[in-house]
Amino acid sequence: MITKALLLVSLVLGLAGCGYHIAGTADTIPKTVKTIAVLPFSNPTTRYRLTDRLPALVAREFLSRTRYQVVQDPTVADAVLQGQVLTVAAYPTIFDPVTGRAAGVEVVVSLSIQLKERTTGKMLLNLPGFNMRQRYEISTDPAQYFDESTTAFQRMSVEVARRVVSAVLENF
């Protein structure tokens, strides 16, 4: 009887510590980090639209999904998030069979993102090859042409912000 009870208790304890957790709750950032500064992303490419809104979107994600306060001044922050757009490439994915022109485009953006503890310089998160993809359509009729790339970059910016904060929370 005692052996069965001991076996049951060890089974319950083993399952309780199996390592599974709910996404967004790992929070591997040190408890001393309470404020984060999100710096403007550098962008040596000609596609400026991606980085225009990115710091504000990342800051909003931090505020809405984490316990951290976002501050403007990196000299008073506990941690500093920096990012850089490395490359932007656009590839046609769909062609109009009548005109032979591209009707769909996929944009691939490669970024480098780092979160460092300000006082120690300790790297808290390093994503050197953070890739994002976004597709959009192109009108094949020149009279009805509407540039969808702006909207695609806006969607991509929102997704980058979500994934960066998720990476910070889960340390991926």
C-alpha positions in Angstrom: 0.0 0.0 0.0 2.8 2.4 0.9 4.7 1.5 -2.3 1.6 2.3 -4.4 1.2 5.7 -2.6 4.9 6.5 -3.0 4.7 5.5 -6.7 1.7 7.7 -7.2 3.3 10.7 -5.4 6.5 10.3 -7.5 4.5 10.1 -10.7 2.5 13.3 -9.9 5.7 15.1 -8.9 7.4 13.9 -12.1 4.6 15.1 -14.3 4.4 18.5 -12.5 8.1 19.2 -13.3 8.1 17.9 -16.8 9.3 21.2 -18.3 6.2 22.2 -20.1 4.9 25.8 -19.7 2.5 28.1 -21.2 3.9 30.3 -24.0 4.9 33.8 -22.8 5.5 32.9 -19.2 9.2 31.8 -19.3 10.6 35.3 -18.8 14.3 34.5 -18.8 15.3 38.2 -18.4 16.8 38.9 -15.0 14.5 40.3 -12.4 16.7 43.4 -12.1 15.5 44.5 -15.5 12.4 46.6 -15.1 12.9 49.2 -17.9 13.7 48.7 -21.5 14.7 51.3 -24.1 13.9 50.5 -27.7 16.3 52.3 -30.0 15.5 53.3 -33.6 16.4 50.4 -35.9 19.3 51.2 -38.3 18.5 50.5 -41.9 21.2 50.8 -44.6 18.8 49.6 -47.3 16.6 51.7 -49.5 13.4 50.3 -48.0 12.9 52.8 -45.2 9.2 51.9 -44.5 9.9 48.9 -42.4 11.8 50.7 -39.7 9.7 53.9 -39.6 7.2 52.5 -37.1 9.1 49.5 -35.7 10.4 51.0 -32.4 7.0 52.3 -31.5 5.4 48.9 -32.3 7.9 47.0 -30.3 7.5 49.4 -27.4 3.7 48.9 -27.6 4.1 45.1 -27.6 6.4 45.3 -24.5 3.8 47.5 -22.7 0.8 45.3 -23.5 2.4 41.9 -23.0 5.1 42.2 -20.4 5.9 43.6 -17.0 8.5 46.0 -18.4 8.3 49.7 -18.6 9.5 51.3 -21.9 11.7 54.4 -21.5 13.0 56.7 -24.2 16.4 57.4 -22.7 18.8 54.4 -23.0 21.0 55.9 -20.3 18.4 55.2 -17.6 17.1 51.9 -18.9 18.0 48.6 -17.4 18.2 47.0 -20.8 18.5 48.3 -24.4 17.0 46.8 -27.5 18.8 47.5 -30.7 17.9 46.3 -34.2 19.2 46.6 -37.7 17.8 45.7 -41.1 20.4 43.7 -42.8 18.8 43.0 -46.2 15.5 43.5 -48.0 14.8 41.4 -51.0 11.7 41.1 -53.2 10.9 38.1 -55.4 8.0 37.6 -57.8 6.0 34.6 -56.8 3.0 34.7 -59.2 3.0 35.8 -62.8 0.1 36.9 -64.9 -0.2 34.4 -67.7 -1.5 37.0 -70.2 1.1 39.8 -69.7 3.9 37.8 -68.1 4.2 40.5 -65.4 4.6 39.7 -61.8 1.2 39.5 -60.0 2.5 38.5 -56.6 5.6 39.4 -54.7 7.2 38.0 -51.6 9.4 40.4 -49.5 12.1 38.8 -47.3 13.7 40.9 -44.7 16.7 39.9 -42.6 17.2 41.7 -39.3 19.7 41.6 -36.4 18.2 42.2 -33.0 19.9 42.4 -29.6 18.8 43.0 -26.1 21.6 44.0 -23.7 21.7 44.7 -20.1 22.9 48.3 -20.0 25.1 48.3 -16.9 26.9 45.0 -17.5 26.7 44.8 -21.3 25.5 41.2 -20.9 23.7 39.9 -24.0 20.1 38.9 -22.9 18.9 38.1 -26.4 20.7 37.9 -29.7 18.9 37.2 -33.0 21.6 37.8 -35.7 19.5 36.3 -38.6 15.9 37.2 -37.7 14.0 36.6 -41.0 10.5 37.8 -41.9 8.5 37.2 -45.0 5.4 39.0 -46.3 3.5 38.5 -49.6 1.5 41.0 -51.5 -0.2 41.3 -54.8 0.5 43.6 -57.7 -2.2 44.8 -60.1 -1.4 43.7 -63.6 -3.6 46.5 -65.1 -1.5 49.7 -65.2 -4.7 51.8 -65.1 -5.7 50.3 -61.7 -2.3 50.0 -60.2 -2.1 50.3 -56.5 1.2 49.8 -54.6 0.6 47.2 -51.9 4.2 47.2 -50.7 3.5 49.9 -48.1 0.7 47.8 -46.6 2.9 44.7 -46.7 5.7 46.5 -44.8 3.2 47.7 -42.2 1.9 44.2 -41.7 5.5 43.0 -41.5 6.4 45.6 -38.9 3.5 44.5 -36.6 4.6 40.9 -37.0 8.3 41.7 -36.3 7.2 43.5 -33.1 5.2 40.5 -32.0 7.9 38.1 -32.7 10.7 40.2 -31.1 8.7 40.4 -27.8 7.9 36.7 -27.9 11.6 35.9 -28.4 12.4 38.1 -25.4 9.7 36.3 -23.3 10.7 32.8 -24.4 14.5 33.5 -25.0 14.4 31.9 -28.5 
